[in-house]
Amino acid sequence: MPSIKICVRNGYKVKDASMWVDYIDLLEYFHLDTRNAHYVCPKNLKKEHDKLMTRKNRVEAKRKAEEARKNAKQWEAEYKAKKGMYFGICFGNEDIQIAVITSVADIADEGEAMHHCVYSNRYFNKDNSLILSARDKEGNRLETIELDLRTLEIVQSRGKCNGTTPYHDQIVSLVKDNIGLFRKAA
């Protein structure tokens, strides 16, 4: 392996062999020169390893998100047939707007932006589940709401990373106050 010869030639002592091998794999992943002492013999192996690992995680997350959007296309017609009668329902107040999410691709975007499983757990494919998005007046996502279409009750309303927000009670109240819109649409 040329990288090992470069270490020997430069008097570089590898203190953590498994991390160094992982680091070399990361260099190859990013098509960086594994025959260059600048890369192969870092002054701070852990720091450089962690930097490349963070970069790889970002690249992989972006790739997964793009793949999710592509996969979402196959579900669009079925989603529209099952939930289309609710599309266009939106309501709110001066601070919050709540609307039914009208496409599987938008559900994928919601899951990615909010860092939760609304897309990966296929809520769009659950017969009695309707997904809504609550946003502030600037359009920033606040919470994602799951409504049970059989009971017309809120199953869950979650902010980023499944957390709660200062708007939670207000969001729940707005949905309950406007539940008649869903009854009419059914």
C-alpha positions in Angstrom: 0.0 0.0 0.0 1.6 3.3 -1.1 0.3 5.1 2.0 2.3 2.9 4.3 5.5 3.6 2.3 4.8 7.3 2.6 4.5 7.0 6.3 7.8 5.1 6.6 9.6 7.6 4.3 8.4 10.5 6.3 9.0 8.9 9.7 5.3 9.1 10.6 4.3 6.9 13.5 0.7 5.7 13.4 -0.5 5.5 17.0 -4.1 4.3 16.2 -3.9 1.9 13.3 -7.7 1.4 13.0 -8.4 5.1 12.9 -5.6 5.7 10.4 -7.0 2.9 8.1 -10.5 4.5 8.4 -8.9 7.9 7.6 -7.3 6.5 4.5 -10.6 5.0 3.4 -12.2 8.5 3.9 -9.4 10.0 1.8 -10.2 7.5 -1.0 -14.0 8.2 -0.6 -13.3 11.9 -1.3 -10.7 11.1 -4.1 -8.0 12.8 -2.1 -4.4 11.9 -2.9 -3.4 8.9 -0.8 0.1 9.2 -2.1 0.6 12.7 -0.7 2.3 13.0 2.7 0.2 16.1 3.5 -2.9 13.9 3.6 -1.5 10.5 4.6 0.6 11.8 7.6 -1.7 14.3 9.4 -0.4 16.2 12.4 -3.6 15.5 14.3 -5.1 12.2 13.0 -8.2 12.4 15.1 -9.1 15.9 14.1 -8.6 15.2 10.4 -10.5 11.9 10.7 -13.4 13.5 12.4 -13.5 16.4 9.9 -13.7 14.0 7.0 -16.2 11.8 8.8 -18.5 14.9 9.4 -18.1 15.8 5.7 -19.0 12.2 4.6 -22.1 12.2 6.9 -23.3 15.4 5.3 -22.8 13.9 1.8 -24.6 10.7 2.7 -27.5 12.6 4.3 -27.9 14.6 1.2 -27.8 11.5 -0.9 -30.4 9.8 1.2 -32.7 12.9 1.0 -32.4 12.9 -2.7 -33.1 9.2 -2.9 -36.2 9.7 -0.6 -37.5 12.4 -3.0 -37.1 10.1 -5.9 -38.8 7.3 -4.1 -41.7 9.6 -3.1 -42.7 9.9 -6.8 -44.0 6.3 -6.9 -46.4 7.0 -4.1 -47.9 10.3 -5.3 -50.9 9.0 -7.2 -52.0 6.7 -4.4 -51.5 9.4 -1.8 -53.6 11.8 -3.9 -56.3 9.2 -4.4 -56.5 8.4 -0.7 -56.1 11.9 0.8 -56.8 14.3 -2.0 -60.2 15.2 -0.6 -58.4 17.0 2.3 -56.0 19.0 0.1 -56.5 22.7 0.3 -57.6 22.6 4.0 -55.7 25.3 5.8 -56.4 27.5 8.8 -54.6 29.5 11.4 -54.3 32.8 13.2 -52.0 35.8 13.0 -49.0 33.7 14.2 -49.6 30.2 12.9 -50.8 28.7 9.7 -51.7 25.0 9.5 -52.2 23.1 6.2 -52.6 19.6 5.0 -49.4 18.4 3.3 -50.4 17.7 -0.3 -47.6 15.4 -1.7 -45.4 12.6 -0.6 -42.4 14.7 -1.7 -43.5 17.4 0.7 -43.8 14.9 3.5 -40.2 13.8 2.7 -39.1 17.4 2.9 -41.0 17.9 6.2 -39.3 14.8 7.7 -35.9 16.0 6.6 -36.3 19.5 7.8 -37.9 18.5 11.1 -35.5 15.6 11.7 -38.2 13.1 12.4 -39.7 9.9 10.9 -42.8 11.2 9.2 -41.5 10.1 5.8 -39.3 7.1 6.7 -42.1 5.5 8.7 -44.5 6.0 5.7 -47.2 8.0 7.4 -48.3 9.0 4.0 -49.3 5.4 3.4 -51.3 4.8 6.5 -55.0 4.7 5.6 -56.3 6.7 8.6 -53.5 9.1 9.0 -53.4 12.6 7.6 -50.3 14.8 8.0 -50.4 18.6 8.5 -47.7 21.1 8.8 -47.8 24.1 11.2 -45.7 27.1 10.3 -45.1 30.6 11.6 -46.0 33.7 9.6 -42.6 33.7 7.9 -43.2 30.1 6.7 -40.8 28.4 9.1 -41.9 24.9 10.2 -43.1 24.7 13.8 -44.6 21.2 14.2 -45.8 18.3 12.1 -49.3 17.0 13.1 -50.8 13.6 12.6 -54.6 13.5 12.5 -56.5 10.2 12.8 -59.1 10.3 10.1 -61.4 7.8 11.9 -61.7 9.7 15.2 -60.6 13.1 13.9 -58.3 13.4 16.9 -54.6 14.5 17.0 -52.4 11.4 17.3 -49.2 13.5 17.7 -47.9 17.0 17.1 -44.1 17.2 17.0 -41.5 19.9 16.6 -37.9 19.4 15.4 -36.3 16.2 16.6 -39.8 15.1 18.0 -39.6 17.9 20.5 -42.3 20.3 21.6 -42.4 24.0 20.8 -43.7 27.0 22.7 -46.6 27.0 20.1 -47.7 23.4 20.9 -50.8 24.2 22.9 -51.8 26.9 20.4 -51.4 24.4 17.5 -53.4 21.7 19.1 -56.2 24.2 19.9 -56.2 25.5 16.3 -56.6 21.9 15.0 -59.4 21.1 17.4 -61.2 24.3 16.6 -61.1 23.6 12.9 -61.9 19.8 13.0 -65.2 20.5 11.2 -63.3 21.3 8.0 -62.1 17.6 8.0 -65.6 16.3 8.6 -67.0 18.3 5.7 -64.2 17.1 3.3 -64.7 13.4 4.2 
